Amino acid sequence: MKESFEEITVVLPTLNEKETIEKLINAILKNYPKIKIIVADDNSTDGTIDIVKRISSKNRNVRLLERKGRKKGLTASVIDGILASKTRYVIVMDADMQHPFEVIKEIKGKFDEGYNLVVATRASVKNWALYRRVISRLLIYVGYLVLYLKGSARCNDIFSGYFGIKKELFENVYRANERRFVGEGYKILFDFLKCIKSEDLKIAEVPYIFHVRGAGSSKAGLKQGMALFKSFFS
């Protein structure tokens, strides 16, 4: 008998991910019985919405959250997706296939052991340009310093976009610190960590290999970089 994942919702923030979204959803549904999926879409114009509508019309465990008129940004999309979920746990991951869906099982295993935050930590990054490695490392150092000075919780990959969390925990922290979450940003885990102390968390980490996207285009740019600096000081 297959293990059930009915107490988990996977939140997929999307913005023009038609090349990968169907493949990822099908892989998740095939491998994790009864798991729920919420696609929090940030007004895609490439057909992503139509693809998810078609899938959700045939499978009630898949839901499209159209964010028309809502604040734009990856963090804002993830927040809306988490708050819309109805399961005990939520897993946040990208929809571009850079985050391997196989790690979902490992995250659930840590939930079963009693952890309330499970971070998928990038053990290595394949085919990343040198300049991106340097910039990323510098920002990580700054991020760690910010968390240290605030006395906040920390983990080995504070900017990971792939993590699982107990919904009630996230909701309570968010409601108490709503203004400190930078909606237009893309480092929601960092925003969460800066709002909580280590003693209030039971954190586990699971390693994975991060691959450069094979389809679509990265949304990272100057605007997102400025949003990260805003996160440092909020």
FENHUFEN-V679875 format. One record per residue. N is the residue number from 1. RES is the residue in one small letter. PHI is phi in whole degrees, -180 to 180 (999 if undefined). OMEGA is omega in degrees with one decimal (999 if undefined). BURIAL is # if it has 24 or more other ideal C-beta (glycine too) atoms within 12 Angstrom, else .. Layout:
# FENHUFEN-V679875
<<N & RES & PHI & OMEGA & BURIAL> <N & RES & PHI & OMEGA & BURIAL>>
This chain:
# FENHUFEN-V679875
<<1 & m & 999 & -178.1 & .> <2 & k & -73 & 176.5 & .> <3 & e & -67 & -178.7 & .> <4 & s & -94 & 179.8 & .> <5 & f & -119 & -172.8 & #> <6 & e & -68 & 179.5 & .> <7 & e & -95 & -179.5 & #> <8 & i & -126 & 170.3 & #> <9 & t & -114 & 173.5 & #> <10 & v & -93 & 178.0 & #> <11 & v & -100 & -179.8 & #> <12 & l & -115 & 174.4 & #> <13 & p & -76 & -177.2 & #> <14 & t & -129 & 169.2 & #> <15 & l & -152 & -179.5 & #> <16 & n & 59 & -179.2 & #> <17 & e & -121 & -176.1 & #> <18 & k & -64 & -177.2 & #> <19 & e & -73 & -172.4 & .> <20 & t & -127 & -168.5 & #> <21 & i & -62 & -178.4 & #> <22 & e & -67 & 179.2 & #> <23 & k & -60 & -178.6 & .> <24 & l & -69 & 180.0 & #> <25 & i & -59 & -179.4 & #> <26 & n & -62 & 179.8 & .> <27 & a & -66 & 179.6 & #> <28 & i & -65 & -178.9 & #> <29 & l & -64 & -178.8 & #> <30 & k & -68 & -172.4 & .> <31 & n & -95 & -174.6 & .> <32 & y & -132 & -176.8 & #> <33 & p & -56 & 174.9 & .> <34 & k & 69 & 177.5 & .> <35 & i & -67 & 178.5 & #> <36 & k & -103 & 178.2 & #> <37 & i & -133 & 171.4 & #> <38 & i & -118 & 174.7 & #> <39 & v & -97 & -179.5 & #> <40 & a & -96 & -171.3 & #> <41 & d & -95 & -175.8 & #> <42 & d & -100 & 177.4 & #> <43 & n & 68 & 176.5 & .> <44 & s & -64 & -179.8 & #> <45 & t & -123 & -173.2 & .> <46 & d & -105 & -178.4 & .> <47 & g & 106 & 178.6 & .> <48 & t & -56 & -177.6 & #> <49 & i & -61 & -179.3 & #> <50 & d & -63 & 178.9 & .> <51 & i & -62 & -177.9 & #> <52 & v & -68 & 176.9 & #> <53 & k & -60 & 179.3 & .> <54 & r & -63 & -179.5 & .> <55 & i & -67 & -177.1 & #> <56 & s & -68 & 178.5 & #> <57 & s & -70 & -179.4 & .> <58 & k & -107 & -177.5 & .> <59 & n & -139 & -175.6 & .> <60 & r & -71 & 177.7 & .> <61 & n & -84 & 177.2 & #> <62 & v & -111 & -177.7 & #> <63 & r & -130 & 174.4 & #> <64 & l & -97 & 176.0 & #> <65 & l & -109 & 179.1 & #> <66 & e & -82 & -171.7 & #> <67 & r & -103 & 178.8 & #> <68 & k & -65 & 179.2 & .> <69 & g & 82 & 179.3 & .> <70 & r & -94 & 177.6 & .> <71 & k & -59 & -177.0 & .> <72 & k & -82 & 177.8 & #> <73 & g & 136 & -178.8 & #> <74 & l & -65 & 179.7 & #> <75 & t & -61 & 178.2 & #> <76 & a & -62 & 178.9 & #> <77 & s & -64 & -179.9 & #> <78 & v & -64 & 178.9 & #> <79 & i & -59 & 178.7 & #> <80 & d & -60 & 180.0 & #> <81 & g & -66 & 179.7 & #> <82 & i & -64 & -178.3 & #> <83 & l & -66 & 179.2 & #> <84 & a & -82 & -177.8 & #> <85 & s & -73 & -177.7 & #> <86 & k & -125 & -179.0 & .> <87 & t & -102 & -178.4 & #> <88 & r & -70 & -177.1 & #> <89 & y & -124 & 177.7 & #> <90 & v & -132 & 172.7 & #> <91 & i & -118 & 179.4 & #> <92 & v & -104 & 177.0 & #> <93 & m & -151 & 178.3 & #> <94 & d & -74 & -178.4 & #> <95 & a & -98 & -173.2 & #> <96 & d & -100 & 177.7 & #> <97 & m & 73 & 175.0 & #> <98 & q & -77 & 177.2 & #> <99 & h & -99 & -176.7 & #> <100 & p & -66 & -178.1 & #> <101 & f & -66 & 179.8 & #> <102 & e & -62 & -177.2 & .> <103 & v & -73 & 179.6 & #> <104 & i & -55 & -179.9 & #> <105 & k & -63 & 179.0 & #> <106 & e & -67 & 178.1 & #> <107 & i & -64 & 178.1 & #> <108 & k & -60 & 179.1 & #> <109 & g & -58 & 177.6 & .> <110 & k & -71 & 173.4 & #> <111 & f & -59 & -178.9 & #> <112 & d & -63 & 178.7 & .> <113 & e & -84 & 175.8 & .> <114 & g & 106 & 178.4 & .> <115 & y & -77 & -180.0 & #> <116 & n & -106 & 170.6 & #> <117 & l & -140 & 179.8 & #> <118 & v & -125 & -176.9 & #> <119 & v & -103 & 172.1 & #> <120 & a & -81 & -172.3 & #> <121 & t & -98 & 179.4 & #> <122 & r & -70 & 179.0 & #> <123 & a & -73 & 175.6 & .> <124 & s & -159 & 179.3 & .> <125 & v & -123 & -177.7 & #> <126 & k & -87 & 170.8 & .> <127 & n & 60 & 178.0 & .> <128 & w & -94 & -179.8 & .> <129 & a & -61 & -176.9 & .> <130 & l & -58 & -177.0 & .> <131 & y & -63 & 178.4 & .> <132 & r & -71 & 176.8 & .> <133 & r & -63 & -178.2 & .> <134 & v & -65 & -179.7 & .> <135 & i & -61 & -179.7 & .> <136 & s & -61 & -179.1 & #> <137 & r & -64 & 178.8 & .> <138 & l & -63 & -180.0 & .> <139 & l & -66 & 178.0 & #> <140 & i & -63 & 178.3 & #> <141 & y & -60 & 178.7 & .> <142 & v & -64 & 179.8 & #> <143 & g & -61 & 178.0 & #> <144 & y & -62 & 179.7 & #> <145 & l & -63 & 178.7 & .> <146 & v & -60 & -179.0 & #> <147 & l & -65 & 179.8 & #> <148 & y & -64 & -178.1 & .> <149 & l & -67 & 178.9 & .> <150 & k & -84 & -175.9 & #> <151 & g & 69 & -175.1 & .> <152 & s & -91 & 178.1 & #> <153 & a & -67 & 179.4 & #> <154 & r & -141 & 174.6 & #> <155 & c & -146 & -176.0 & #> <156 & n & -76 & 179.8 & .> <157 & d & -136 & -172.8 & #> <158 & i & -69 & 179.3 & #> <159 & f & -107 & -179.4 & #> <160 & s & -60 & 175.6 & #> <161 & g & -98 & -174.9 & #> <162 & y & -126 & -178.1 & #> <163 & f & -159 & 175.4 & #> <164 & g & -120 & -175.9 & #> <165 & i & -151 & 173.5 & #> <166 & k & -70 & -172.9 & #> <167 & k & -59 & -177.6 & #> <168 & e & -60 & 178.4 & .> <169 & l & -63 & -179.6 & #> <170 & f & -60 & -176.1 & #> <171 & e & -62 & -179.6 & .> <172 & n & -64 & 179.9 & .> <173 & v & -67 & -179.6 & #> <174 & y & -65 & -178.4 & #> <175 & r & -61 & -178.8 & .> <176 & a & -83 & -174.9 & .> <177 & n & -135 & -171.2 & .> <178 & e & -53 & -175.7 & .> <179 & r & -72 & -178.4 & .> <180 & r & -88 & 176.5 & #> <181 & f & -89 & -176.5 & #> <182 & v & -92 & -172.7 & #> <183 & g & -58 & -178.4 & #> <184 & e & -79 & 179.9 & #> <185 & g & -82 & -176.8 & #> <186 & y & -140 & 178.9 & #> <187 & k & -123 & -174.0 & #> <188 & i & -66 & 178.2 & #> <189 & l & -62 & 178.2 & #> <190 & f & -61 & 178.1 & #> <191 & d & -59 & 178.8 & #> <192 & f & -68 & -176.3 & #> <193 & l & -60 & -176.5 & #> <194 & k & -69 & -177.2 & #> <195 & c & -101 & -175.0 & #> <196 & i & -145 & 178.8 & #> <197 & k & -91 & -178.9 & .> <198 & s & -58 & -177.2 & .> <199 & e & -68 & 178.3 & .> <200 & d & -94 & -178.9 & .> <201 & l & -126 & 165.9 & #> <202 & k & -122 & -170.7 & .> <203 & i & -99 & 170.5 & #> <204 & a & -122 & 177.7 & #> <205 & e & -131 & 175.6 & #> <206 & v & -127 & -176.4 & #> <207 & p & -80 & 173.7 & .> <208 & y & -154 & 178.2 & #> <209 & i & -98 & -177.9 & .> <210 & f & -90 & -179.5 & #> <211 & h & -109 & 173.8 & .> <212 & v & -65 & -175.9 & .> <213 & r & -59 & -179.5 & #> <214 & g & -100 & 180.0 & .> <215 & a & -143 & -179.1 & .> <216 & g & 76 & -177.6 & #> <217 & s & -133 & -179.8 & .> <218 & s & -67 & 178.7 & .> <219 & k & -95 & -178.3 & #> <220 & a & -70 & 179.5 & #> <221 & g & -169 & -177.6 & .> <222 & l & -60 & -178.9 & .> <223 & k & -61 & 179.6 & .> <224 & q & -69 & 176.5 & #> <225 & g & -63 & 177.8 & #> <226 & m & -65 & 178.8 & .> <227 & a & -66 & 178.4 & #> <228 & l & -65 & 177.8 & #> <229 & f & -64 & 175.6 & .> <230 & k & -63 & 177.3 & #> <231 & s & -62 & -179.6 & #> <232 & f & -60 & -172.7 & #> <233 & f & -110 & -179.8 & .> <234 & s & -101 & 999 & #>>
